[in-house]
Amino acid sequence: MSTVNLVYFSWVRERIGKGEETLEVPAGVVTIADLLAHLKTLGEEYETALEHQNVIRAAINQEHVEHGEPIAGAREIALFPPMTGG
């Protein structure tokens, strides 16, 4: 297991009910997609926030990444909804 700091933004934060947390990541969680699937098992608030996980954006150590990106060595993982604006 490794430990990672998770940061949540916008409605992801509102639905989960916290802005950040430190999480022990199980060995089988290798990618962002794996992490999202794991988080959904932690409770109804996570399941609701990540219900449409294909629209959730992610960043590892403040660099935007795709869901297939490995999380090994990540110090911080941010999860947020798609950005809008002009």
C-alpha positions as CSV (number, residue, x, y, z in Angstrom):
1,M,0.0,0.0,0.0
2,S,1.0,3.5,-0.6
3,T,-0.3,6.8,0.7
4,V,-1.5,9.6,-1.5
5,N,-3.0,13.0,-0.8
6,L,-6.3,13.4,-2.7
7,V,-7.7,16.9,-3.5
8,Y,-11.3,17.4,-4.6
9,F,-12.7,20.4,-6.5
10,S,-16.1,21.9,-7.3
11,W,-19.1,19.6,-7.2
12,V,-16.8,16.6,-6.6
13,R,-15.8,18.2,-3.3
14,E,-19.3,19.2,-2.5
15,R,-20.7,15.7,-3.0
16,I,-17.9,13.9,-1.2
17,G,-18.1,16.5,1.6
18,K,-14.4,17.3,2.0
19,G,-11.8,19.2,0.1
20,E,-8.9,16.8,0.6
21,E,-7.9,13.6,2.4
22,T,-4.9,11.3,2.7
23,L,-5.7,7.8,1.5
24,E,-4.0,4.4,1.8
25,V,-4.1,3.1,-1.7
26,P,-4.4,-0.7,-2.0
27,A,-1.8,-2.5,-4.1
28,G,-4.3,-3.4,-6.9
29,V,-5.1,0.2,-7.6
30,V,-2.6,1.1,-10.3
31,T,-4.3,3.8,-12.5
32,I,-6.5,6.8,-12.1
33,A,-9.4,4.6,-13.4
34,D,-8.6,2.0,-10.7
35,L,-8.5,4.8,-8.1
36,L,-11.9,6.1,-9.1
37,A,-13.4,2.6,-9.0
38,H,-11.9,2.1,-5.5
39,L,-13.1,5.4,-4.2
40,K,-16.7,4.5,-5.2
41,T,-16.5,1.6,-2.8
42,L,-15.8,3.9,0.2
43,G,-19.4,5.2,0.7
44,E,-22.5,6.6,-0.9
45,E,-21.0,10.1,-1.0
46,Y,-18.1,8.9,-3.2
47,E,-20.4,6.7,-5.3
48,T,-22.6,9.8,-6.0
49,A,-19.7,12.1,-6.7
50,L,-18.0,9.7,-9.1
51,E,-21.2,8.2,-10.6
52,H,-20.2,9.4,-14.1
53,Q,-16.5,8.8,-13.7
54,N,-15.8,9.2,-17.4
55,V,-16.4,13.0,-17.0
56,I,-14.1,13.3,-14.0
57,R,-10.8,14.9,-14.8
58,A,-7.6,14.1,-12.9
59,A,-4.2,15.6,-12.2
60,I,-1.2,13.9,-10.7
61,N,1.3,16.3,-9.0
62,Q,-0.6,19.2,-10.7
63,E,-0.3,17.8,-14.2
64,H,-3.4,16.8,-16.1
65,V,-3.5,13.1,-16.9
66,E,-5.9,10.5,-18.6
67,H,-7.6,7.8,-16.6
68,G,-5.2,5.2,-17.8
69,E,-2.2,7.0,-16.2
70,P,-0.3,5.0,-13.5
71,I,-0.5,6.6,-10.1
72,A,2.8,5.1,-8.7
73,G,4.9,7.7,-7.1
74,A,2.1,10.3,-7.0
75,R,2.2,12.7,-4.0
76,E,-1.0,14.4,-4.9
77,I,-4.0,13.5,-7.0
78,A,-6.6,16.0,-7.8
79,L,-10.1,15.1,-9.0
80,F,-12.4,17.6,-10.6
81,P,-15.3,18.0,-13.0
82,P,-14.8,19.2,-16.6
83,M,-13.9,22.9,-16.8
84,T,-16.3,25.3,-18.5
85,G,-16.0,28.9,-19.4
86,G,-14.9,31.2,-22.2
